[in-house]
Amino acid sequence: MAIAVLGAGILGSLTALELASRGQQVVLFERNEEALTEASLINEGKIHRGFVYAADFSFRTAKVMLDGAQNFETTLSKFVPAAALAALRTEPFEYVVHNESMLSVP
């Protein structure tokens, strides 16, 4: 029995590769002609896990984001050659958000 993975973005592609590396039969479905063409390509130059701080004063969200960021290269290095990963490096940048742009849930 095959496992279907919907979407060949970074998450879907890595999920399919990981499952295949564990001996699973995987079918990766993508609605576009090529993989990595939507949010994985045009994501403000950074990869994140979709969390927003949303006034999380416990900093649990920040910890999850940091843990993911610190482990991301290790995950990628299982499937992407070191030279290709090195070519992906970017320069640090400042990410500024206007204090009145954050909206509460209501």
Biopython code that builds the backbone (N, CA, C, O; Angstrom):
import numpy as np
from Bio.PDB.StructureBuilder import StructureBuilder

atoms = [
    (1, "MET", "N", (0.842, -1.176, 0.000)),
    (1, "MET", "CA", (0.000, 0.000, 0.000)),
    (1, "MET", "C", (0.888, 1.240, 0.000)),
    (1, "MET", "O", (1.856, 1.322, 0.756)),
    (2, "ALA", "N", (0.552, 2.195, -0.849)),
    (2, "ALA", "CA", (1.331, 3.423, -0.945)),
    (2, "ALA", "C", (0.749, 4.489, -0.018)),
    (2, "ALA", "O", (-0.445, 4.497, 0.283)),
    (3, "ILE", "N", (1.616, 5.371, 0.416)),
    (3, "ILE", "CA", (1.214, 6.530, 1.213)),
    (3, "ILE", "C", (1.169, 7.726, 0.276)),
    (3, "ILE", "O", (2.130, 7.988, -0.447)),
    (4, "ALA", "N", (0.061, 8.449, 0.285)),
    (4, "ALA", "CA", (-0.076, 9.641, -0.541)),
    (4, "ALA", "C", (0.354, 10.858, 0.260)),
    (4, "ALA", "O", (-0.062, 11.037, 1.404)),
    (5, "VAL", "N", (1.182, 11.686, -0.340)),
    (5, "VAL", "CA", (1.569, 12.966, 0.247)),
    (5, "VAL", "C", (1.069, 14.043, -0.694)),
    (5, "VAL", "O", (1.405, 14.051, -1.878)),
    (6, "LEU", "N", (0.263, 14.954, -0.162)),
    (6, "LEU", "CA", (-0.332, 16.007, -0.987)),
    (6, "LEU", "C", (0.500, 17.271, -0.887)),
    (6, "LEU", "O", (0.646, 17.839, 0.195)),
    (7, "GLY", "N", (1.040, 17.709, -2.000)),
    (7, "GLY", "CA", (1.807, 18.946, -2.050)),
    (7, "GLY", "C", (3.296, 18.701, -2.028)),
    (7, "GLY", "O", (3.823, 18.083, -1.103)),
    (8, "ALA", "N", (3.980, 19.194, -3.061)),
    (8, "ALA", "CA", (5.428, 19.010, -3.180)),
    (8, "ALA", "C", (6.173, 20.285, -2.809)),
    (8, "ALA", "O", (7.148, 20.666, -3.457)),
    (9, "GLY", "N", (5.693, 20.935, -1.752)),
    (9, "GLY", "CA", (6.456, 22.033, -1.173)),
    (9, "GLY", "C", (7.566, 21.443, -0.329)),
    (9, "GLY", "O", (7.827, 20.241, -0.392)),
    (10, "ILE", "N", (8.215, 22.272, 0.456)),
    (10, "ILE", "CA", (9.338, 21.775, 1.266)),
    (10, "ILE", "C", (8.866, 20.714, 2.253)),
    (10, "ILE", "O", (9.540, 19.699, 2.426)),
    (11, "LEU", "N", (7.734, 20.924, 2.899)),
    (11, "LEU", "CA", (7.245, 19.961, 3.882)),
    (11, "LEU", "C", (6.816, 18.660, 3.220)),
    (11, "LEU", "O", (7.198, 17.581, 3.672)),
    (12, "GLY", "N", (6.024, 18.750, 2.153)),
    (12, "GLY", "CA", (5.583, 17.538, 1.473)),
    (12, "GLY", "C", (6.732, 16.752, 0.864)),
    (12, "GLY", "O", (6.769, 15.524, 0.941)),
    (13, "SER", "N", (7.677, 17.477, 0.255)),
    (13, "SER", "CA", (8.828, 16.809, -0.365)),
    (13, "SER", "C", (9.690, 16.101, 0.672)),
    (13, "SER", "O", (10.089, 14.954, 0.474)),
    (14, "LEU", "N", (9.978, 16.786, 1.782)),
    (14, "LEU", "CA", (10.793, 16.156, 2.829)),
    (14, "LEU", "C", (10.054, 14.997, 3.491)),
    (14, "LEU", "O", (10.667, 13.986, 3.836)),
    (15, "THR", "N", (8.750, 15.136, 3.668)),
    (15, "THR", "CA", (7.963, 14.040, 4.236)),
    (15, "THR", "C", (8.018, 12.823, 3.328)),
    (15, "THR", "O", (8.223, 11.703, 3.797)),
    (16, "ALA", "N", (7.837, 13.038, 2.031)),
    (16, "ALA", "CA", (7.895, 11.927, 1.072)),
    (16, "ALA", "C", (9.280, 11.273, 1.065)),
    (16, "ALA", "O", (9.392, 10.047, 1.038)),
    (17, "LEU", "N", (10.322, 12.088, 1.090)),
    (17, "LEU", "CA", (11.686, 11.534, 1.104)),
    (17, "LEU", "C", (11.959, 10.742, 2.380)),
    (17, "LEU", "O", (12.561, 9.669, 2.337)),
    (18, "GLU", "N", (11.516, 11.275, 3.505)),
    (18, "GLU", "CA", (11.736, 10.578, 4.779)),
    (18, "GLU", "C", (10.988, 9.247, 4.807)),
    (18, "GLU", "O", (11.546, 8.226, 5.211)),
    (19, "LEU", "N", (9.737, 9.258, 4.380)),
    (19, "LEU", "CA", (8.970, 8.007, 4.343)),
    (19, "LEU", "C", (9.618, 6.993, 3.407)),
    (19, "LEU", "O", (9.719, 5.812, 3.740)),
    (20, "ALA", "N", (10.058, 7.452, 2.232)),
    (20, "ALA", "CA", (10.719, 6.551, 1.275)),
    (20, "ALA", "C", (12.014, 5.995, 1.858)),
    (20, "ALA", "O", (12.346, 4.829, 1.645)),
    (21, "SER", "N", (12.749, 6.840, 2.599)),
    (21, "SER", "CA", (14.008, 6.362, 3.193)),
    (21, "SER", "C", (13.760, 5.303, 4.261)),
    (21, "SER", "O", (14.663, 4.545, 4.613)),
    (22, "ARG", "N", (12.537, 5.253, 4.773)),
    (22, "ARG", "CA", (12.158, 4.242, 5.765)),
    (22, "ARG", "C", (11.496, 3.033, 5.123)),
    (22, "ARG", "O", (10.934, 2.182, 5.811)),
    (23, "GLY", "N", (11.568, 2.965, 3.791)),
    (23, "GLY", "CA", (11.075, 1.798, 3.082)),
    (23, "GLY", "C", (9.613, 1.852, 2.683)),
    (23, "GLY", "O", (9.078, 0.857, 2.194)),
    (24, "GLN", "N", (8.960, 2.970, 2.873)),
    (24, "GLN", "CA", (7.558, 3.101, 2.503)),
    (24, "GLN", "C", (7.426, 3.424, 1.013)),
    (24, "GLN", "O", (8.282, 4.098, 0.441)),
    (25, "GLN", "N", (6.371, 2.948, 0.403)),
    (25, "GLN", "CA", (6.061, 3.325, -0.971)),
    (25, "GLN", "C", (5.271, 4.626, -0.890)),
    (25, "GLN", "O", (4.248, 4.690, -0.208)),
    (26, "VAL", "N", (5.737, 5.663, -1.580)),
    (26, "VAL", "CA", (5.152, 6.996, -1.467)),
    (26, "VAL", "C", (4.777, 7.512, -2.849)),
    (26, "VAL", "O", (5.521, 7.342, -3.816)),
    (27, "VAL", "N", (3.611, 8.146, -2.925)),
    (27, "VAL", "CA", (3.200, 8.855, -4.129)),
    (27, "VAL", "C", (3.027, 10.311, -3.711)),
    (27, "VAL", "O", (2.229, 10.627, -2.829)),
    (28, "LEU", "N", (3.789, 11.193, -4.358)),
    (28, "LEU", "CA", (3.761, 12.626, -4.047)),
    (28, "LEU", "C", (2.938, 13.336, -5.112)),
    (28, "LEU", "O", (3.267, 13.286, -6.297)),
    (29, "PHE", "N", (1.871, 13.993, -4.687)),
    (29, "PHE", "CA", (0.995, 14.709, -5.606)),
    (29, "PHE", "C", (1.259, 16.206, -5.518)),
    (29, "PHE", "O", (1.395, 16.752, -4.423)),
    (30, "GLU", "N", (1.333, 16.869, -6.665)),
    (30, "GLU", "CA", (1.537, 18.317, -6.724)),
    (30, "GLU", "C", (0.674, 18.868, -7.842)),
    (30, "GLU", "O", (0.656, 18.327, -8.948)),
    (31, "ARG", "N", (-0.045, 19.950, -7.553)),
    (31, "ARG", "CA", (-0.943, 20.517, -8.573)),
    (31, "ARG", "C", (-0.209, 21.334, -9.628)),
    (31, "ARG", "O", (-0.745, 21.561, -10.712)),
    (32, "ASN", "N", (1.002, 21.775, -9.329)),
    (32, "ASN", "CA", (1.791, 22.538, -10.300)),
    (32, "ASN", "C", (2.699, 21.608, -11.091)),
    (32, "ASN", "O", (2.865, 20.440, -10.738)),
    (33, "GLU", "N", (3.284, 22.132, -12.164)),
    (33, "GLU", "CA", (4.174, 21.312, -12.989)),
    (33, "GLU", "C", (5.478, 20.983, -12.281)),
    (33, "GLU", "O", (6.100, 19.961, -12.572)),
    (34, "GLU", "N", (5.899, 21.845, -11.347)),
    (34, "GLU", "CA", (7.159, 21.639, -10.635)),
    (34, "GLU", "C", (6.946, 21.726, -9.130)),
    (34, "GLU", "O", (6.002, 22.356, -8.652)),
    (35, "ALA", "N", (7.837, 21.086, -8.403)),
    (35, "ALA", "CA", (7.800, 21.153, -6.938)),
    (35, "ALA", "C", (8.393, 22.481, -6.461)),
    (35, "ALA", "O", (9.074, 23.179, -7.212)),
    (36, "LEU", "N", (8.124, 22.808, -5.220)),
    (36, "LEU", "CA", (8.720, 23.978, -4.545)),
    (36, "LEU", "C", (8.460, 25.281, -5.293)),
    (36, "LEU", "O", (9.368, 26.099, -5.440)),
    (37, "THR", "N", (7.232, 25.482, -5.765)),
    (37, "THR", "CA", (6.962, 26.666, -6.563)),
    (37, "THR", "C", (6.037, 27.677, -5.889)),
    (37, "THR", "O", (5.869, 28.782, -6.406)),
    (38, "GLU", "N", (5.437, 27.335, -4.761)),
    (38, "GLU", "CA", (4.532, 28.284, -4.119)),
    (38, "GLU", "C", (5.197, 28.858, -2.873)),
    (38, "GLU", "O", (6.227, 29.524, -2.983)),
    (39, "ALA", "N", (4.631, 28.615, -1.688)),
    (39, "ALA", "CA", (5.168, 29.214, -0.460)),
    (39, "ALA", "C", (6.612, 28.794, -0.199)),
    (39, "ALA", "O", (7.378, 29.561, 0.384)),
    (40, "SER", "N", (6.991, 27.604, -0.615)),
    (40, "SER", "CA", (8.371, 27.162, -0.402)),
    (40, "SER", "C", (9.371, 27.963, -1.228)),
    (40, "SER", "O", (10.560, 28.000, -0.911)),
    (41, "LEU", "N", (8.887, 28.597, -2.279)),
    (41, "LEU", "CA", (9.749, 29.414, -3.135)),
    (41, "LEU", "C", (9.668, 30.891, -2.755)),
    (41, "LEU", "O", (10.682, 31.587, -2.714)),
    (42, "ILE", "N", (8.466, 31.354, -2.480)),
    (42, "ILE", "CA", (8.249, 32.783, -2.236)),
    (42, "ILE", "C", (7.771, 32.953, -0.794)),
    (42, "ILE", "O", (6.577, 33.112, -0.541)),
    (43, "ASN", "N", (8.705, 32.917, 0.137)),
    (43, "ASN", "CA", (8.343, 32.945, 1.548)),
    (43, "ASN", "C", (9.193, 33.960, 2.292)),
    (43, "ASN", "O", (9.746, 33.654, 3.348)),
    (44, "GLU", "N", (9.299, 35.143, 1.759)),
    (44, "GLU", "CA", (10.049, 36.227, 2.383)),
    (44, "GLU", "C", (11.509, 35.850, 2.646)),
    (44, "GLU", "O", (12.151, 36.437, 3.516)),
    (45, "GLY", "N", (12.029, 34.886, 1.909)),
    (45, "GLY", "CA", (13.427, 34.525, 2.055)),
    (45, "GLY", "C", (13.744, 33.718, 3.289)),
    (45, "GLY", "O", (14.914, 33.573, 3.644)),
    (46, "LYS", "N", (12.724, 33.184, 3.962)),
    (46, "LYS", "CA", (12.999, 32.380, 5.150)),
    (46, "LYS", "C", (12.047, 31.193, 5.194)),
    (46, "LYS", "O", (10.980, 31.203, 4.580)),
    (47, "ILE", "N", (12.456, 30.190, 5.921)),
    (47, "ILE", "CA", (11.615, 29.019, 6.102)),
    (47, "ILE", "C", (11.227, 28.972, 7.567)),
    (47, "ILE", "O", (12.086, 29.064, 8.444)),
    (48, "HIS", "N", (9.962, 28.833, 7.834)),
    (48, "HIS", "CA", (9.510, 28.755, 9.223)),
    (48, "HIS", "C", (8.401, 27.722, 9.314)),
    (48, "HIS", "O", (7.982, 27.153, 8.305)),
    (49, "ARG", "N", (7.939, 27.489, 10.506)),
    (49, "ARG", "CA", (6.961, 26.441, 10.719)),
    (49, "ARG", "C", (5.528, 26.960, 10.775)),
    (49, "ARG", "O", (4.624, 26.227, 11.176)),
    (50, "GLY", "N", (5.310, 28.203, 10.382)),
    (50, "GLY", "CA", (3.961, 28.708, 10.307)),
    (50, "GLY", "C", (3.430, 29.318, 11.595)),
    (50, "GLY", "O", (2.285, 29.768, 11.641)),
    (51, "PHE", "N", (4.242, 29.337, 12.632)),
    (51, "PHE", "CA", (3.800, 29.923, 13.886)),
    (51, "PHE", "C", (3.929, 31.439, 13.851)),
    (51, "PHE", "O", (4.779, 31.980, 13.145)),
    (52, "VAL", "N", (3.103, 32.103, 14.597)),
    (52, "VAL", "CA", (3.268, 33.529, 14.841)),
    (52, "VAL", "C", (3.264, 33.716, 16.358)),
    (52, "VAL", "O", (2.636, 32.946, 17.085)),
    (53, "TYR", "N", (3.954, 34.723, 16.815)),
    (53, "TYR", "CA", (4.078, 34.908, 18.254)),
    (53, "TYR", "C", (2.744, 35.240, 18.905)),
    (53, "TYR", "O", (2.467, 34.743, 19.996)),
    (54, "ALA", "N", (1.914, 36.054, 18.285)),
    (54, "ALA", "CA", (0.564, 36.356, 18.764)),
    (54, "ALA", "C", (0.523, 36.616, 20.268)),
    (54, "ALA", "O", (-0.315, 36.070, 20.985)),
    (55, "ALA", "N", (1.435, 37.451, 20.725)),
    (55, "ALA", "CA", (1.477, 37.845, 22.136)),
    (55, "ALA", "C", (1.649, 36.646, 23.060)),
    (55, "ALA", "O", (1.040, 36.598, 24.129)),
    (56, "ASP", "N", (2.457, 35.693, 22.669)),
    (56, "ASP", "CA", (2.748, 34.516, 23.500)),
    (56, "ASP", "C", (3.825, 34.899, 24.510)),
    (56, "ASP", "O", (5.017, 34.727, 24.257)),
    (57, "PHE", "N", (3.399, 35.412, 25.639)),
    (57, "PHE", "CA", (4.341, 35.894, 26.646)),
    (57, "PHE", "C", (5.076, 34.758, 27.354)),
    (57, "PHE", "O", (6.035, 35.008, 28.084)),
    (58, "SER", "N", (4.642, 33.521, 27.151)),
    (58, "SER", "CA", (5.355, 32.374, 27.730)),
    (58, "SER", "C", (6.586, 32.026, 26.898)),
    (58, "SER", "O", (7.463, 31.299, 27.366)),
    (59, "PHE", "N", (6.658, 32.534, 25.677)),
    (59, "PHE", "CA", (7.749, 32.272, 24.734)),
    (59, "PHE", "C", (7.821, 30.809, 24.289)),
    (59, "PHE", "O", (8.848, 30.373, 23.769)),
    (60, "ARG", "N", (6.739, 30.045, 24.487)),
    (60, "ARG", "CA", (6.723, 28.653, 24.019)),
    (60, "ARG", "C", (6.798, 28.592, 22.491)),
    (60, "ARG", "O", (7.473, 27.732, 21.925)),
    (61, "THR", "N", (6.094, 29.514, 21.837)),
    (61, "THR", "CA", (6.144, 29.545, 20.379)),
    (61, "THR", "C", (7.560, 29.821, 19.900)),
    (61, "THR", "O", (8.042, 29.178, 18.967)),
    (62, "ALA", "N", (8.225, 30.777, 20.535)),
    (62, "ALA", "CA", (9.600, 31.106, 20.163)),
    (62, "ALA", "C", (10.510, 29.895, 20.342)),
    (62, "ALA", "O", (11.378, 29.646, 19.506)),
    (63, "LYS", "N", (10.321, 29.145, 21.417)),
    (63, "LYS", "CA", (11.156, 27.965, 21.658)),
    (63, "LYS", "C", (10.939, 26.915, 20.565)),
    (63, "LYS", "O", (11.900, 26.327, 20.069)),
    (64, "VAL", "N", (9.686, 26.682, 20.191)),
    (64, "VAL", "CA", (9.402, 25.717, 19.125)),
    (64, "VAL", "C", (10.055, 26.169, 17.823)),
    (64, "VAL", "O", (10.638, 25.356, 17.104)),
    (65, "MET", "N", (9.960, 27.467, 17.516)),
    (65, "MET", "CA", (10.560, 27.993, 16.286)),
    (65, "MET", "C", (12.078, 27.857, 16.315)),
    (65, "MET", "O", (12.679, 27.473, 15.312)),
    (66, "LEU", "N", (12.704, 28.163, 17.441)),
    (66, "LEU", "CA", (14.159, 28.035, 17.550)),
    (66, "LEU", "C", (14.597, 26.583, 17.430)),
    (66, "LEU", "O", (15.564, 26.279, 16.732)),
    (67, "ASP", "N", (13.887, 25.686, 18.107)),
    (67, "ASP", "CA", (14.228, 24.264, 18.014)),
    (67, "ASP", "C", (14.138, 23.782, 16.571)),
    (67, "ASP", "O", (15.015, 23.060, 16.096)),
    (68, "GLY", "N", (13.072, 24.183, 15.873)),
    (68, "GLY", "CA", (12.914, 23.786, 14.473)),
    (68, "GLY", "C", (14.014, 24.351, 13.596)),
    (68, "GLY", "O", (14.550, 23.653, 12.735)),
    (69, "ALA", "N", (14.351, 25.622, 13.813)),
    (69, "ALA", "CA", (15.400, 26.259, 13.012)),
    (69, "ALA", "C", (16.746, 25.582, 13.235)),
    (69, "ALA", "O", (17.515, 25.398, 12.292)),
    (70, "GLN", "N", (17.031, 25.213, 14.477)),
    (70, "GLN", "CA", (18.320, 24.589, 14.780)),
    (70, "GLN", "C", (18.428, 23.184, 14.212)),
    (70, "GLN", "O", (19.536, 22.703, 13.973)),
    (71, "ASN", "N", (17.318, 22.524, 13.994)),
    (71, "ASN", "CA", (17.333, 21.156, 13.471)),
    (71, "ASN", "C", (17.061, 21.070, 11.978)),
    (71, "ASN", "O", (17.174, 19.998, 11.385)),
    (72, "PHE", "N", (16.706, 22.188, 11.372)),
    (72, "PHE", "CA", (16.289, 22.156, 9.974)),
    (72, "PHE", "C", (17.422, 21.734, 9.042)),
    (72, "PHE", "O", (17.210, 20.915, 8.148)),
    (73, "GLU", "N", (18.611, 22.276, 9.237)),
    (73, "GLU", "CA", (19.729, 21.916, 8.362)),
    (73, "GLU", "C", (20.058, 20.435, 8.482)),
    (73, "GLU", "O", (20.394, 19.797, 7.483)),
    (74, "THR", "N", (19.968, 19.880, 9.674)),
    (74, "THR", "CA", (20.222, 18.463, 9.867)),
    (74, "THR", "C", (19.227, 17.634, 9.062)),
    (74, "THR", "O", (19.595, 16.646, 8.427)),
    (75, "THR", "N", (17.967, 18.047, 9.096)),
    (75, "THR", "CA", (16.935, 17.349, 8.327)),
    (75, "THR", "C", (17.220, 17.447, 6.837)),
    (75, "THR", "O", (17.184, 16.442, 6.127)),
    (76, "LEU", "N", (17.505, 18.660, 6.359)),
    (76, "LEU", "CA", (17.789, 18.843, 4.934)),
    (76, "LEU", "C", (19.027, 18.065, 4.491)),
    (76, "LEU", "O", (19.056, 17.521, 3.387)),
    (77, "SER", "N", (20.044, 18.012, 5.342)),
    (77, "SER", "CA", (21.311, 17.388, 4.944)),
    (77, "SER", "C", (21.168, 15.894, 4.676)),
    (77, "SER", "O", (22.051, 15.294, 4.063)),
    (78, "LYS", "N", (20.077, 15.286, 5.122)),
    (78, "LYS", "CA", (19.838, 13.871, 4.814)),
    (78, "LYS", "C", (19.545, 13.672, 3.327)),
    (78, "LYS", "O", (19.780, 12.596, 2.778)),
    (79, "PHE", "N", (19.024, 14.730, 2.677)),
    (79, "PHE", "CA", (18.554, 14.581, 1.302)),
    (79, "PHE", "C", (19.185, 15.560, 0.317)),
    (79, "PHE", "O", (19.069, 15.373, -0.894)),
    (80, "VAL", "N", (19.851, 16.600, 0.814)),
    (80, "VAL", "CA", (20.419, 17.626, -0.057)),
    (80, "VAL", "C", (21.935, 17.646, 0.142)),
    (80, "VAL", "O", (22.393, 17.713, 1.282)),
    (81, "PRO", "N", (22.725, 17.590, -0.930)),
    (81, "PRO", "CA", (24.188, 17.599, -0.807)),
    (81, "PRO", "C", (24.687, 18.855, -0.079)),
    (81, "PRO", "O", (24.091, 19.926, -0.194)),
    (82, "ALA", "N", (25.775, 18.710, 0.661)),
    (82, "ALA", "CA", (26.332, 19.808, 1.454)),
    (82, "ALA", "C", (26.632, 21.044, 0.608)),
    (82, "ALA", "O", (26.399, 22.167, 1.055)),
    (83, "ALA", "N", (27.144, 20.852, -0.601)),
    (83, "ALA", "CA", (27.463, 21.998, -1.467)),
    (83, "ALA", "C", (26.202, 22.778, -1.834)),
    (83, "ALA", "O", (26.222, 24.007, -1.898)),
    (84, "ALA", "N", (25.112, 22.063, -2.074)),
    (84, "ALA", "CA", (23.851, 22.739, -2.404)),
    (84, "ALA", "C", (23.321, 23.499, -1.190)),
    (84, "ALA", "O", (22.796, 24.603, -1.332)),
    (85, "LEU", "N", (23.454, 22.915, -0.001)),
    (85, "LEU", "CA", (23.024, 23.614, 1.214)),
    (85, "LEU", "C", (23.852, 24.877, 1.444)),
    (85, "LEU", "O", (23.318, 25.919, 1.827)),
    (86, "ALA", "N", (25.141, 24.776, 1.209)),
    (86, "ALA", "CA", (26.016, 25.939, 1.413)),
    (86, "ALA", "C", (25.631, 27.073, 0.465)),
    (86, "ALA", "O", (25.749, 28.244, 0.823)),
    (87, "ALA", "N", (25.180, 26.739, -0.722)),
    (87, "ALA", "CA", (24.780, 27.760, -1.698)),
    (87, "ALA", "C", (23.496, 28.469, -1.286)),
    (87, "ALA", "O", (23.195, 29.546, -1.802)),
    (88, "LEU", "N", (22.736, 27.884, -0.368)),
    (88, "LEU", "CA", (21.468, 28.472, 0.071)),
    (88, "LEU", "C", (21.629, 29.514, 1.170)),
    (88, "LEU", "O", (20.661, 30.187, 1.523)),
    (89, "ARG", "N", (22.805, 29.658, 1.706)),
    (89, "ARG", "CA", (23.022, 30.590, 2.825)),
    (89, "ARG", "C", (22.688, 32.017, 2.407)),
    (89, "ARG", "O", (22.985, 32.442, 1.290)),
    (90, "THR", "N", (22.075, 32.731, 3.313)),
    (90, "THR", "CA", (21.756, 34.130, 3.069)),
    (90, "THR", "C", (22.384, 34.988, 4.157)),
    (90, "THR", "O", (22.848, 34.485, 5.180)),
    (91, "GLU", "N", (22.388, 36.254, 3.919)),
    (91, "GLU", "CA", (22.894, 37.192, 4.917)),
    (91, "GLU", "C", (21.799, 37.472, 5.938)),
    (91, "GLU", "O", (20.618, 37.496, 5.589)),
    (92, "PRO", "N", (22.184, 37.687, 7.208)),
    (92, "PRO", "CA", (21.176, 38.049, 8.214)),
    (92, "PRO", "C", (20.479, 39.350, 7.824)),
    (92, "PRO", "O", (21.057, 40.194, 7.138)),
    (93, "PHE", "N", (19.256, 39.499, 8.259)),
    (93, "PHE", "CA", (18.507, 40.709, 7.957)),
    (93, "PHE", "C", (17.640, 41.075, 9.149)),
    (93, "PHE", "O", (17.367, 40.244, 10.015)),
    (94, "GLU", "N", (17.219, 42.303, 9.180)),
    (94, "GLU", "CA", (16.318, 42.776, 10.226)),
    (94, "GLU", "C", (14.891, 42.574, 9.748)),
    (94, "GLU", "O", (14.556, 42.922, 8.616)),
    (95, "TYR", "N", (14.067, 42.023, 10.591)),
    (95, "TYR", "CA", (12.660, 41.819, 10.263)),
    (95, "TYR", "C", (11.860, 42.714, 11.196)),
    (95, "TYR", "O", (11.783, 42.460, 12.398)),
    (96, "VAL", "N", (11.275, 43.743, 10.648)),
    (96, "VAL", "CA", (10.597, 44.753, 11.455)),
    (96, "VAL", "C", (9.095, 44.670, 11.211)),
    (96, "VAL", "O", (8.640, 44.583, 10.070)),
    (97, "VAL", "N", (8.338, 44.697, 12.295)),
    (97, "VAL", "CA", (6.883, 44.688, 12.217)),
    (97, "VAL", "C", (6.373, 45.891, 12.988)),
    (97, "VAL", "O", (6.730, 46.088, 14.150)),
    (98, "HIS", "N", (5.553, 46.682, 12.355)),
    (98, "HIS", "CA", (4.988, 47.851, 13.015)),
    (98, "HIS", "C", (4.134, 47.416, 14.194)),
    (98, "HIS", "O", (3.354, 46.472, 14.069)),
    (99, "ASN", "N", (4.264, 48.084, 15.342)),
    (99, "ASN", "CA", (3.580, 47.640, 16.558)),
    (99, "ASN", "C", (2.059, 47.696, 16.437)),
    (99, "ASN", "O", (1.377, 47.052, 17.233)),
    (100, "GLU", "N", (1.512, 48.411, 15.509)),
    (100, "GLU", "CA", (0.061, 48.459, 15.346)),
    (100, "GLU", "C", (-0.431, 47.473, 14.282)),
    (100, "GLU", "O", (-1.617, 47.460, 13.954)),
    (101, "SER", "N", (0.457, 46.664, 13.751)),
    (101, "SER", "CA", (0.048, 45.714, 12.714)),
    (101, "SER", "C", (-0.386, 44.363, 13.296)),
    (101, "SER", "O", (-0.990, 43.553, 12.592)),
    (102, "MET", "N", (-0.086, 44.118, 14.561)),
    (102, "MET", "CA", (-0.493, 42.872, 15.193)),
    (102, "MET", "C", (-1.931, 43.011, 15.672)),
    (102, "MET", "O", (-2.249, 43.941, 16.412)),
    (103, "LEU", "N", (-2.798, 42.100, 15.259)),
    (103, "LEU", "CA", (-4.197, 42.168, 15.608)),
    (103, "LEU", "C", (-4.560, 41.053, 16.574)),
    (103, "LEU", "O", (-4.017, 39.951, 16.490)),
    (104, "SER", "N", (-5.461, 41.330, 17.475)),
    (104, "SER", "CA", (-5.933, 40.304, 18.391)),
    (104, "SER", "C", (-6.887, 39.364, 17.646)),
    (104, "SER", "O", (-7.327, 39.673, 16.538)),
    (105, "VAL", "N", (-7.202, 38.227, 18.251)),
    (105, "VAL", "CA", (-8.074, 37.257, 17.615)),
    (105, "VAL", "C", (-9.449, 37.836, 17.298)),
    (105, "VAL", "O", (-9.942, 37.618, 16.191)),
    (106, "PRO", "N", (-10.099, 38.568, 18.217)),
    (106, "PRO", "CA", (-11.421, 39.112, 17.878)),
    (106, "PRO", "C", (-11.305, 40.091, 16.734)),
    (106, "PRO", "O", (-12.309, 40.657, 16.302)),
]
sb = StructureBuilder()
sb.init_structure("model")
sb.init_model(0)
sb.init_chain("A")
sb.init_seg("    ")
for serial, (resi, resn, name, xyz) in enumerate(atoms, 1):
    if name == "N":
        sb.init_residue(resn, " ", resi, " ")
    sb.init_atom(name, np.array(xyz, "f"), 0.0, 1.0, " ", f" {name:<3s}", serial, name[0])
structure = sb.get_structure()
